[in-house]
Amino acid sequence: MPDPESLAIDQIYVPVKKRKTLRPELVQEIAASILEVGQQMPILVRPDDGRLVLLEGLHRLEACKALGETTILGVRGSAETAHHKALLSDGAEAEAERDKMARLKKLRLEKEASATAAKETASAELRSPRSGTSVRRGSSGDPPSKTRTLSEWLTQQKRDGGRY
């Protein structure tokens, strides 16, 4: 098989029959993967009257479009190449690719869960233990104590060594 090359996305024609198989959720997953590790698998195209016709890689192509890319890694081939590749897709190579995508999805989900947990922890730290409402922290990092009257505030300032 020839080496992958950079192909202009706007030169790639997607047949209508292929467009009907598009799954937006898969495009989002692949786009996230491309952002993290880059495009790992080139698309397959064939030349046809001054343009390139997509044979394999619709979701990768759409993910790159969604990311604003103008080029994509691709391999020029023929319809026979696509047919041969489809026959191999039931083999170990396809299984390895599915495993890789599953691992990437699991890593992304773990990363999102970790970020959500960190946000919740930070939010909980900013809440007052008694009232459950958010409070602003002072310069020392401790939440200011609640004072109800001016005399309580003055007493607190004297105790804390603050200026009043």
C-alpha positions, 0 to 999 in steps of 0.5 A, a space after each residue: 500500500 502507498 505511503 499516506 500523503 496530505 490531501 486537501 479536504 475540499 478536493 474530496 468528494 463523499 458519495 451520497 450513499 456513504 453520507 447516509 451512514 454518518 454517525 455524529 456521535 462517532 465523529 465527536 469521539 474521533 475528533 476528540 481522539 485526533 485532538 489528543 493523539 493525532 490522526 492515526 489511520 489515513 483515509 482511502 481515496 481514489 482519483 476520479 476526473 480531477 477530484 478524489 472520491 472517498 472510499 474509506 474514512 468518512 468519520 475521520 474526514 468529518 472529524 477533521 472538517 469539524 476541527 477546522 482542518 484543511 488537509 487530512 492524511 490519506 492514501 490513494 488507491 482503487 475500488 479494489 483496494 477498498 474491497 480488499 481492505 473491507 475483507 480484512 476488516 473482519 481480521 485482527 487488524 480491525 480488532 486492534 483498531 477497535 480496541 485502540 478506539 475503546 481504550 481512547 474512549 475510556 481514557 477520555 471518559 476517565 479524564 472527564 470524570 477526574 476533571 468533574 470531581 476536581 471541580 466539585 471538590 473545589 466548589 465544596 471547599 468554597 462553601 461555608 460548612 454551616 450555611 452551604 452558601 458560597 463565600 469569598 476567601 480572604 487574603 489568608 485563604 480562610 473564609 471570613 467569619 460572619 459578623 452581624 453587627 459593627 461591634 462584632 466586626 470591630 472585635 474581630 478586627 482587633 482579635 485578628 490584628 486588622 486595621 479598622 
